[in-house]
Amino acid sequence: MTASLKIYTIPTCSDCQHAKRYFKEQQVPYTEYDCTQNPDYAEEVRQLTGKQMVPTIVIDDKVFVGFADNLPEIRELLK
């Protein structure tokens, strides 16, 4: 996989934890942005999605809000 993957998270988000676990199990490298550690990350999420929801996952130029509901499409992109 040559795609760039970013995930915006907060520590108490179970969907975020699920996404990170999935990417690790699939050996998909990602960069995590913890929105509680830097307010700029939360602003990036708002600019990307118009919302402040996590996980926000960015694969190349494709933006997903949430993990479980988007898993089929995420799997396809990561093939």
C-alpha positions in Angstrom: 0.0 0.0 0.0 1.4 3.4 -1.0 -1.5 5.5 0.3 -0.9 8.1 3.0 -3.2 7.4 6.0 -3.9 9.9 8.7 -6.3 9.3 11.6 -7.6 12.1 13.9 -8.6 10.7 17.3 -9.3 11.3 21.0 -8.3 8.8 23.7 -11.8 8.0 24.8 -13.2 7.1 21.4 -13.9 3.4 21.0 -14.3 3.6 17.2 -10.8 5.3 17.1 -9.3 2.5 19.1 -11.0 -0.1 16.8 -9.6 1.7 13.7 -6.0 1.9 15.1 -6.2 -1.8 16.1 -7.4 -2.7 12.6 -4.6 -0.8 10.9 -2.0 -2.3 13.1 -3.3 -5.9 12.5 -3.3 -5.2 8.7 0.2 -3.7 9.0 -1.0 -0.4 7.5 1.2 2.5 8.6 -0.7 5.6 9.7 0.0 8.9 11.4 -2.2 9.6 14.4 -3.3 13.1 15.4 -4.7 13.2 18.9 -7.1 16.1 19.0 -6.8 16.4 22.8 -3.1 17.1 22.5 -3.3 19.9 19.9 -6.3 22.1 19.2 -5.0 22.6 15.7 -5.9 19.0 14.9 -9.5 19.6 15.9 -9.6 22.6 13.6 -8.2 20.4 10.8 -11.0 18.0 11.3 -13.6 20.8 11.2 -12.0 22.1 7.9 -12.0 18.6 6.4 -15.5 17.6 7.4 -17.4 20.6 8.5 -17.9 18.7 11.8 -15.8 17.9 14.9 -16.1 14.1 14.9 -13.6 11.4 15.4 -12.2 9.2 14.1 -11.7 11.2 10.9 -9.6 9.1 8.6 -7.8 10.6 5.6 -6.5 8.2 3.0 -4.7 10.2 0.3 -7.4 12.7 -0.6 -10.4 10.7 0.6 -11.9 11.7 3.9 -14.0 9.3 6.1 -15.9 10.3 9.3 -16.1 7.2 11.5 -14.5 3.8 11.0 -17.0 1.0 11.3 -19.5 2.4 8.9 -16.8 3.1 6.3 -14.8 -0.1 6.7 -15.8 -1.7 3.4 -14.7 1.3 1.4 -11.5 1.7 3.6 -10.6 -1.9 2.9 -11.0 -1.4 -0.8 -8.7 1.7 -0.8 -6.0 -0.2 1.2 -5.8 -3.2 -1.2 
